[in-house]
Amino acid sequence: MIAGEPSIIPPRSGVAFRLAEGQMLDVIDVEGSQVSDLLAYNAADVREVISNGRTFDYEETIKLTAGNVLWSNRSNPMLEIVTDEAPSHDFLLTPCSEATFEHFYPDKPVHRGCFGNLVEALGPFGVESDAIPTAFNVFMNVPVDGGSGRLSVDPPRSRAGDTVSFCAKMDLIIGLTACSAYASNGGSFRPIGYRIHG
């Protein structure tokens, strides 16, 4: 199947959709320097969900890129990263939320963040708020100091058009956002594109 034009997630919003086993999902930084939070659930049982801990364990790295697999809490492969044009991603930090804004941005208007956007988008698929785990933060730039372990959230280094392609290893429910947090996106907010094919 030839891939068509991408669907667009407006700034500071999110969507959810089905992705069949074997299908490809392209996540596109349309304008550059924009993070996208990605979640995956087993379509047959949403209690099975993407797990950063299992993924770090089995892939033996926190720097995930083409050739790595994102694993579930039940130790099953969910998504394989097939191609990766971006300099970095993050799988350490949870989706931003109202509490995130109150903690880090007390001088800014409170926003429900990726957490709230994911809760709304995934609700029709039976996913409740307490079932939102750490997301795979596509395009996010979180340097970690190898000595102290201290981390920081820096502006994304992704450029306009950078694309990451995933292959579904089972039938999935996907949650996907255009991130809402100031630091994660260099202080401004842009759309995210996505495309399903295969």
C-alpha positions as CSV (number, residue, x, y, z in Angstrom):
1,M,0.0,0.0,0.0
2,I,1.3,3.5,-0.9
3,A,1.3,5.8,2.0
4,G,-1.0,8.8,1.7
5,E,-1.1,12.3,3.2
6,P,-0.7,12.3,7.0
7,S,-3.5,13.1,9.4
8,I,-2.7,16.1,11.6
9,I,-3.0,16.3,15.4
10,P,-3.5,20.0,16.3
11,P,-1.2,21.6,18.8
12,R,-1.8,20.5,22.5
13,S,-4.3,17.8,21.6
14,G,-4.4,14.0,21.1
15,V,-6.1,11.1,19.3
16,A,-6.5,7.4,19.6
17,F,-7.0,4.8,16.9
18,R,-6.6,1.1,16.1
19,L,-3.4,-0.3,14.5
20,A,-3.5,-3.8,13.2
21,E,-0.7,-6.3,13.6
22,G,1.8,-5.8,10.7
23,Q,0.6,-2.2,9.9
24,M,3.0,0.7,9.9
25,L,2.6,3.9,11.9
26,D,4.6,7.0,10.8
27,V,4.9,9.8,13.4
28,I,5.9,13.0,11.7
29,D,7.3,16.3,13.2
30,V,5.5,18.5,10.8
31,E,7.2,21.8,11.6
32,G,10.1,20.7,13.8
33,S,10.9,20.8,17.5
34,Q,7.6,19.2,18.6
35,V,7.2,16.2,21.0
36,S,4.5,13.5,20.5
37,D,3.5,11.2,23.4
38,L,2.8,7.7,22.2
39,L,1.0,4.9,24.1
40,A,0.1,1.4,22.9
41,Y,-2.4,-1.1,24.4
42,N,-3.3,-4.6,23.4
43,A,-6.6,-4.2,21.4
44,A,-7.8,-7.5,22.9
45,D,-7.1,-6.6,26.5
46,V,-6.2,-3.0,27.4
47,R,-4.7,-4.1,30.7
48,E,-1.6,-5.0,28.6
49,V,0.2,-1.8,27.9
50,I,3.5,-0.4,26.8
51,S,6.2,-0.6,29.5
52,N,9.3,1.5,29.7
53,G,10.8,-0.8,32.4
54,R,10.3,-4.0,30.3
55,T,11.7,-2.2,27.3
56,F,14.8,-0.9,29.0
57,D,15.4,-4.4,30.4
58,Y,15.0,-6.3,27.2
59,E,16.6,-3.8,24.9
60,E,19.4,-3.0,27.4
61,T,19.4,0.7,26.5
62,I,17.5,3.9,27.3
63,K,18.5,5.3,23.9
64,L,15.9,3.7,21.6
65,T,16.0,3.9,17.9
66,A,15.6,1.9,14.7
67,G,15.9,-1.8,15.4
68,N,14.6,-1.5,19.0
69,V,11.3,-2.9,20.2
70,L,8.9,-1.4,22.6
71,W,7.7,-4.1,25.0
72,S,4.5,-4.6,27.1
73,N,4.1,-5.1,30.8
74,R,3.5,-8.7,30.0
75,S,6.8,-9.0,28.2
76,N,5.3,-9.1,24.7
77,P,6.7,-7.0,21.8
78,M,4.2,-4.3,20.8
79,L,6.0,-2.0,18.4
80,E,9.2,-2.2,16.5
81,I,11.0,1.0,15.5
82,V,11.7,0.4,11.8
83,T,13.1,3.7,10.7
84,D,14.1,6.8,12.8
85,E,15.1,10.2,11.4
86,A,15.1,11.9,14.7
87,P,18.1,12.6,17.0
88,S,16.5,11.5,20.2
89,H,13.4,10.2,22.0
90,D,12.5,9.8,25.7
91,F,10.9,6.9,27.6
92,L,11.6,8.1,31.2
93,L,9.1,10.9,31.8
94,T,5.3,10.6,32.2
95,P,2.8,12.5,30.1
96,C,2.4,16.1,31.3
97,S,-0.7,16.9,33.2
98,E,-2.5,19.6,35.2
99,A,-0.2,18.7,38.1
100,T,2.8,19.1,35.9
101,F,1.8,22.6,35.0
102,E,1.2,23.5,38.6
103,H,4.6,22.2,39.6
104,F,6.8,23.4,36.8
105,Y,4.9,26.4,35.4
106,P,3.1,28.2,38.2
107,D,3.1,31.4,36.2
108,K,1.4,29.8,33.2
109,P,-2.2,28.9,32.6
110,V,-2.9,25.3,33.8
111,H,-3.5,22.9,30.9
112,R,-4.7,19.3,31.1
113,G,-1.6,18.3,29.1
114,C,-1.0,15.1,27.3
115,F,-2.3,13.1,30.2
116,G,-5.8,14.7,29.9
117,N,-5.7,14.5,26.2
118,L,-4.9,10.8,26.3
119,V,-7.6,10.1,28.9
120,E,-10.2,11.7,26.7
121,A,-9.0,10.0,23.5
122,L,-8.5,6.5,25.0
123,G,-11.7,6.5,27.1
124,P,-13.9,5.1,24.3
125,F,-11.6,2.1,24.1
126,G,-12.0,1.3,27.8
127,V,-8.8,2.9,29.1
128,E,-9.2,4.7,32.4
129,S,-7.0,7.4,33.8
130,D,-5.1,5.2,36.2
131,A,-4.1,3.0,33.2
132,I,-2.1,5.8,31.6
133,P,1.6,4.8,32.0
134,T,4.9,6.4,31.0
135,A,4.6,7.2,27.3
136,F,7.2,6.8,24.6
137,N,7.9,10.5,24.0
138,V,8.7,10.7,20.3
139,F,11.2,13.5,19.4
140,M,11.7,14.5,23.1
141,N,15.2,15.5,24.2
142,V,16.1,14.5,27.7
143,P,19.8,14.4,28.3
144,V,21.0,12.3,31.3
145,D,24.3,13.0,33.1
146,G,26.1,9.7,33.2
147,G,27.8,10.6,36.5
148,S,25.2,12.2,38.6
149,G,22.1,10.7,36.9
150,R,20.6,14.1,36.7
151,L,18.3,14.7,33.8
152,S,17.0,17.8,32.0
153,V,14.3,18.6,29.5
154,D,15.8,20.5,26.5
155,P,14.2,21.6,23.3
156,P,13.7,18.9,20.7
157,R,16.4,18.6,18.0
158,S,14.0,17.2,15.5
159,R,13.6,19.1,12.2
160,A,10.5,19.7,10.0
161,G,9.6,16.4,8.3
162,D,11.6,14.1,10.6
163,T,9.7,10.8,10.8
164,V,9.8,7.7,13.0
165,S,8.1,4.6,11.6
166,F,6.8,1.8,13.9
167,C,5.5,-1.7,12.9
168,A,2.8,-3.2,15.1
169,K,3.7,-6.6,16.5
170,M,0.1,-7.2,17.7
171,D,-3.3,-5.6,17.2
172,L,-3.1,-2.3,19.1
173,I,-4.9,0.7,20.4
174,I,-2.6,3.7,20.0
175,G,-2.8,7.0,21.8
176,L,-0.9,9.9,20.3
177,T,-0.5,13.5,21.1
178,A,1.0,16.8,20.1
179,C,2.6,17.6,23.5
180,S,1.5,20.5,25.6
181,A,4.4,21.2,28.0
182,Y,6.5,24.3,27.5
183,A,10.0,23.0,28.2
184,S,9.5,19.8,26.1
185,N,8.8,21.8,23.0
186,G,11.1,24.8,23.3
187,G,8.3,27.1,24.6
188,S,5.9,26.9,21.6
189,F,3.4,24.3,20.3
190,R,3.1,22.8,16.9
191,P,1.1,20.0,15.2
192,I,2.1,16.4,14.8
193,G,1.4,14.3,11.7
194,Y,0.7,10.5,11.6
195,R,0.1,8.0,8.9
196,I,-1.1,4.4,8.9
197,H,-0.1,2.1,6.0
198,G,0.7,-1.4,5.1
